Amino acid sequence: MHSFLFISVAALIGILAPFSIDTYLPSFPAIEASLDISRELLTQSLSIYLLSFAIATLIWGPLSDRFGRQPIILVSLTGYFLASVLCALANDFQHLLLGRALQGIMAAGSLIASRAMVRDYFDSIEAQRAMALMMMLFSAAPAVAPIIGGYLEVNFGWRSVFVFLALYGLLLFCLVGLKVSETQLKGTTHSLHPKIVAQSYWLSLKHPTFLKIVLAQGCLMGGFFLYVAGSTSILYDHLHLGEQDFGQFFVPMVSGILLGSWVVHRFSHTLPAGKLLQIAFGVSVFAVSLNLFLQTSATPNIFSVMLPIALYAIGFSMANPSLSISGLDCFPEKRGLASAMQSLFQMGISGLVTALVLPFVHHSLFQMAFAQALLLALALLLCRQTNTEESEQ
C-alpha cells in the first residue's frame, strides 16, 4: 500500500468530521423556518453531534484494538450513511436531533480507527509528519464544506446537504474496502471484557502526562471550535452576510491550518517537537491578544474578525500533531484506546463549549474572544505542568 495513497484515504476519512459540522451551517435559517425552531435550539444539533461523537469514542477505541482498524471503519461508515439519510428525511427537530446523534456516533468510529492506523503504519517522527500532511490535505474541508452547503441550500434546499453527506460516506466505504488493508499487527488484539476495558480507561485517566495532554488538546480545539460553531451568528448577525458568503469566513481559517501544518511537515526533522510546540503556543497567544484588542477597538468587519482567527488556526494546527503523537505514545500497545480518549476530550470539550458557552457569548465578538483566551490559557497551563513533570523525571 503506497504511503501517499494511505495518507490520502485517511485524510478523506478525517474530512468526514468537518463536513458533518460545517456543511449544514448555511442552512440554519432554512432549517429554523422549516422545523419552526430557534437558533439557540438548532445550535444544540451541533452539540449533540459533538457529545455523541465524544462518548462513542470510548466504545470504538477498544473495538478497533480488538477487531482491527479496517472492519471498524467499514461498519461505522455504513451507520453514518443510514444516519445521514435519517437527517435528510427528518420532518421535526426530534428526528433531526436523533440523526445528528447517530452521525456523531458513527463518524467517531472511522476517525478513531484511521488515526490509530496512521500510528500503526509510521514510526514516531514519520507519524508526526504524516498527521501534519493529513491536516494539510483535509484542511480545505472547513472552507469547502460551507461553500458546498451554501450551493446546495440555494439550489436544492437543506435536505440535499444530508443527501450529500450520505453519498460521501458511501464513497469512503468503497475507498476503504478496495484500497486500504489492515495495519494492526497480528497478535496485538485486546480483550473486550467490560472490566478490562474500564480498567484500561481508568489507567489512562491516572496517567498524569496523558491526561494533561488530552485536556490541553481539548481546550485548544474548544477555542478553535467556538468560532466554527459560532460562524452562523458571526456572518449573519455581526457581519450581515448571506448563505454564500461562508467562504469569506472559512478560507482564512483553513489557510491558517494549511500553513501551520506545512510548517510542522517541513521542519519536524530539524526542530524538536518541544520547540515546535513552543512556537505554536507563541503564535496562539499573539492571536488571542490581537483578537481581544481588535474586538474592543475596531468596527466589526471580515478582516478584524478573521485575521486573529487565522493566526489562531496556525498555532492550533502546529500544536495538534505533536500533542497527538505524544498522547498516542503514552500507550503504544493500546493506540486505539489512546486515540479514543484524545477524541473524547477534543470533541467533548468542543461540544460543551458549543452547548454551555456559545449561547451566552455569540451576541458579542469581544466575549467570544475572551472565552477563547481563557481556553488557551488552560491549555498553556496544562502543557507547562506536563513539561515540568517530564523534566523532573
C-alpha positions in Angstrom: 0.0 0.0 0.0 1.6 3.3 -1.1 2.1 5.7 1.8 0.6 8.7 -0.1 -2.5 6.8 -1.0 -2.8 5.6 2.5 -2.5 9.2 3.9 -4.9 10.5 1.3 -7.6 8.0 2.3 -7.0 8.7 6.0 -7.3 12.4 5.3 -10.6 11.9 3.4 -11.9 10.0 6.4 -10.8 12.9 8.6 -12.8 15.2 6.3 -16.0 13.5 7.4 -16.0 15.3 10.7 -15.7 18.9 9.4 -18.1 18.1 6.6 -20.6 16.8 9.2 -20.2 20.0 11.2 -19.8 22.7 8.6 -21.8 21.7 5.5 -25.2 22.4 7.0 -24.3 25.8 8.7 -25.5 27.9 5.7 -28.9 26.1 6.0 -29.5 27.2 9.6 -32.2 29.9 8.7 -33.9 27.4 6.3 -33.9 24.6 8.9 -35.2 27.0 11.6 -38.1 28.1 9.3 -38.8 24.6 8.1 -38.9 22.9 11.6 -40.1 26.1 13.4 -37.2 26.2 15.9 -34.9 28.9 17.3 -31.2 29.5 16.6 -30.3 28.5 20.1 -32.2 25.2 19.8 -30.8 24.4 16.4 -27.3 25.0 17.7 -27.9 22.1 20.0 -27.8 19.8 17.0 -24.1 20.7 16.8 -23.7 20.0 20.5 -25.4 16.6 20.3 -23.2 15.6 17.3 -20.1 16.5 19.2 -21.1 14.9 22.5 -22.3 11.8 20.8 -19.0 11.6 18.9 -17.1 12.1 22.1 -18.9 9.4 24.1 -18.8 6.9 21.2 -15.1 7.1 21.1 -14.9 5.2 24.3 -16.6 2.2 22.5 -14.9 2.5 19.2 -11.4 2.6 20.6 -11.4 -0.8 22.3 -13.3 -2.2 19.3 -10.6 -1.1 16.9 -7.9 -2.6 19.2 -9.9 -5.9 19.3 -11.2 -6.4 15.7 -8.7 -4.3 13.7 -8.9 -0.9 12.0 -10.4 -1.6 8.7 -13.6 -3.5 9.9 -14.4 -0.8 12.3 -14.1 1.9 9.6 -16.4 -0.1 7.3 -19.1 -0.7 10.0 -19.1 2.9 11.1 -19.3 4.3 7.6 -22.4 2.1 6.9 -24.0 3.5 10.0 -23.1 7.0 9.0 -24.7 6.6 5.6 -28.0 5.5 7.3 -27.8 8.3 9.9 -27.4 10.9 7.1 -30.4 9.5 5.3 -32.4 9.9 8.6 -31.4 13.6 8.8 -32.4 14.2 5.2 -35.9 12.7 5.9 -36.5 14.4 9.2 -39.8 16.3 9.5 -39.3 17.5 13.0 -36.5 18.6 15.3 -36.5 15.4 17.3 -35.8 13.2 14.3 -33.1 15.7 13.1 -31.5 15.6 16.6 -31.6 11.7 16.6 -30.0 11.7 13.1 -27.3 14.1 14.2 -26.6 12.0 17.3 -26.2 8.9 15.2 -24.0 10.7 12.7 -21.7 11.6 15.6 -21.6 8.1 17.0 -20.8 6.6 13.6 -18.3 9.2 12.4 -16.3 8.6 15.6 -15.5 5.0 14.6 -13.9 5.9 11.3 -11.9 8.7 12.8 -10.6 6.7 15.8 -9.6 3.7 13.7 -7.9 5.9 10.9 -5.8 7.8 13.5 -4.7 4.6 15.1 -3.9 3.3 11.5 -1.5 6.1 10.9 0.4 5.4 14.1 0.5 1.7 13.2 1.9 2.4 9.7 4.6 5.0 10.5 7.3 5.4 13.1 7.2 8.3 15.6 8.7 11.1 13.5 7.1 10.0 10.3 3.8 9.7 12.0 4.0 13.3 13.1 4.8 14.3 9.5 2.0 12.1 8.2 -0.5 13.7 10.6 0.7 17.1 9.6 0.3 16.1 5.9 -3.2 14.7 6.6 -4.1 18.0 8.2 -2.8 19.8 5.1 -4.8 17.5 2.8 -8.1 17.8 4.7 -7.6 21.4 5.8 -9.6 22.6 2.8 -12.7 20.8 4.2 -13.8 23.6 6.6 -13.7 26.1 3.7 -15.1 23.8 1.1 -17.9 22.3 3.2 -20.0 25.5 3.8 -19.4 26.6 0.2 -20.9 23.3 -0.9 -23.6 23.6 1.7 -24.4 27.1 0.6 -24.7 26.0 -3.1 -26.9 23.0 -2.2 -29.1 25.2 0.1 -29.7 27.8 -2.5 -30.4 25.3 -5.4 -31.9 22.2 -3.7 -32.8 23.0 -0.1 -31.4 22.0 3.2 -32.3 18.3 2.9 -29.9 18.0 0.0 -27.0 18.7 2.4 -27.6 15.5 4.2 -28.0 13.5 1.0 -24.6 14.8 0.0 -23.2 13.6 3.4 -24.7 10.2 2.9 -23.1 9.8 -0.6 -19.8 11.0 0.8 -19.9 8.3 3.5 -20.7 5.7 0.7 -17.7 6.9 -1.3 -15.4 6.4 1.7 -16.8 2.9 2.3 -15.8 2.0 -1.3 -12.3 3.5 -1.0 -11.5 1.8 2.3 -12.9 -1.5 1.2 -11.0 -1.5 -2.1 -7.8 0.4 -1.3 -6.9 0.1 2.4 -5.5 -3.0 4.1 -5.4 -3.8 7.8 -2.4 -2.1 9.6 -2.7 -3.6 13.1 -0.1 -6.3 13.7 -1.4 -9.8 14.2 -1.4 -11.0 17.8 -1.9 -7.5 19.3 -5.7 -7.6 19.7 -7.1 -6.9 23.2 -9.9 -8.2 25.3 -13.3 -6.5 25.2 -14.3 -7.7 28.7 -16.0 -4.7 30.3 -13.9 -4.9 33.4 -10.6 -4.9 31.5 -11.8 -2.1 29.2 -12.9 0.0 32.2 -9.5 -0.6 33.9 -7.7 0.5 30.8 -9.6 3.7 30.6 -9.1 4.3 34.3 -5.3 3.8 33.9 -5.3 6.3 31.1 -7.0 8.8 33.3 -4.5 8.1 36.1 -1.6 8.7 33.7 -0.6 12.3 34.6 1.1 13.2 31.4 -1.6 11.7 29.1 -4.4 13.3 30.9 -2.8 16.8 30.7 -2.1 16.3 27.0 -5.6 15.3 26.1 -7.1 18.1 28.3 -4.8 20.6 26.5 -5.8 19.3 23.1 -9.5 19.7 24.1 -9.0 23.3 25.3 -7.2 24.2 22.1 -9.9 22.5 20.0 -12.6 24.2 22.0 -11.1 27.6 21.4 -11.0 26.9 17.7 -14.4 25.3 17.5 -16.0 28.2 19.4 -15.7 30.2 16.1 -16.7 27.3 13.9 -19.9 26.7 15.8 -20.4 30.5 16.1 -19.8 31.2 12.4 -23.5 31.4 11.6 -24.1 34.2 14.2 -20.9 36.0 13.2 -21.7 36.1 9.5 -25.5 36.6 9.7 -25.8 38.7 12.9 -22.5 40.6 13.2 -21.3 41.0 9.6 -24.7 40.9 7.9 -23.6 38.5 5.2 -25.5 35.7 3.4 -25.6 32.0 2.7 -23.0 32.0 0.0 -20.5 34.2 2.0 -19.2 31.4 4.3 -16.1 31.1 2.2 -15.0 34.6 3.4 -15.1 33.2 6.9 -13.6 29.7 6.4 -11.0 30.3 3.7 -8.7 32.4 6.0 -9.2 29.9 8.8 -8.3 27.0 6.5 -5.3 28.9 5.1 -4.0 29.2 8.7 -4.5 25.4 9.2 -2.7 24.7 6.0 0.2 27.0 6.8 0.7 25.6 10.3 0.5 22.0 9.1 3.1 22.8 6.4 5.5 24.2 9.0 5.2 21.0 11.0 5.7 18.8 8.0 8.6 20.9 6.7 10.5 21.3 10.0 9.7 18.3 12.1 13.1 16.7 11.1 15.1 19.7 12.0 13.3 21.1 15.0 12.4 19.1 18.1 8.7 18.6 18.9 9.0 20.7 22.1 10.4 23.7 20.1 7.6 23.4 17.5 5.1 23.3 20.4 6.6 26.5 21.9 6.3 28.3 18.6 2.7 27.1 18.2 1.7 28.4 21.6 3.5 31.7 20.9 1.5 32.2 17.7 -1.7 31.3 19.6 -1.1 33.8 22.4 -0.4 36.5 19.9 -3.6 35.6 18.1 -5.9 35.8 21.1 -4.2 39.0 22.3 -4.8 40.6 18.9 -8.4 39.3 18.9 -9.2 40.9 22.2 -7.6 44.2 21.1 -9.5 44.3 17.7 -12.9 43.5 19.2 -12.6 46.4 21.6 -11.2 49.0 19.2 -12.4 48.2 15.7 -15.7 48.3 13.9 -16.6 44.6 13.1 -15.6 43.6 9.6 -14.4 40.4 8.0 -10.8 41.5 8.3 -10.9 42.3 12.0 -12.7 39.1 12.8 -10.8 36.7 10.6 -7.2 37.9 11.0 -6.8 36.7 14.6 -8.8 33.5 13.9 -6.5 32.7 11.0 -3.5 33.2 13.3 -5.0 31.0 16.0 -5.6 28.3 13.3 -1.8 28.4 12.5 -0.9 27.9 16.2 -3.6 25.2 16.7 -2.5 23.2 13.6 1.1 23.4 14.6 0.4 22.1 18.2 -2.0 19.3 17.4 0.3 16.8 15.6 2.9 16.9 18.4 0.3 16.6 21.1 -1.5 13.8 19.2 1.7 11.7 18.8 2.8 12.4 22.4 -0.6 11.2 23.6 -0.6 8.0 21.5 2.9 7.1 22.6 1.8 7.1 26.2 0.1 3.8 25.4 2.0 2.1 22.5 0.1 -1.2 22.9 -3.3 0.4 23.0 -3.3 3.2 20.5 -7.0 2.7 19.7 -7.9 3.4 23.3 -5.5 6.4 23.4 -6.9 7.7 20.2 -10.4 7.3 21.6 -9.5 9.3 24.7 -8.0 12.1 22.6 -11.2 12.4 20.6 -13.3 12.1 23.7 -11.6 15.2 25.2 -11.3 17.2 21.9 -14.9 16.6 20.7 -16.3 16.5 24.3 -14.9 19.9 25.3 -15.9 21.3 21.9 -19.4 20.0 22.5 -19.5 21.5 26.0 -18.2 24.9 24.6 -21.0 24.8 22.0 -23.7 23.9 24.4 -22.7 25.8 27.5 -20.5 28.7 26.4 -21.5 29.8 22.9 -25.2 30.5 23.7 -24.0 33.1 26.2 -21.3 34.8 24.1 -22.4 34.6 20.5 -24.1 38.0 20.7 -20.7 39.7 21.5 -17.5 39.4 19.5 -15.5 40.5 22.5 -17.0 37.9 24.7 -16.2 35.2 22.1 -12.6 36.4 22.1 -12.4 36.4 25.9 -13.8 32.8 26.0 -11.2 31.7 23.5 -8.4 33.4 25.5 -9.5 31.5 28.7 -9.4 28.2 26.9 -5.9 28.9 25.5 -4.7 29.9 29.0 -5.9 26.5 30.3 -4.1 24.6 27.5 -0.9 26.5 28.2 -1.1 25.8 31.9 -1.6 22.1 31.3 1.3 21.8 28.9 3.6 23.7 31.2 2.8 21.3 34.0 3.5 18.4 31.7 6.9 19.8 30.7 7.7 20.4 34.4 6.9 16.8 35.3 8.9 15.4 32.4 12.0 17.5 33.3 11.8 16.2 36.9 11.8 12.6 35.8 
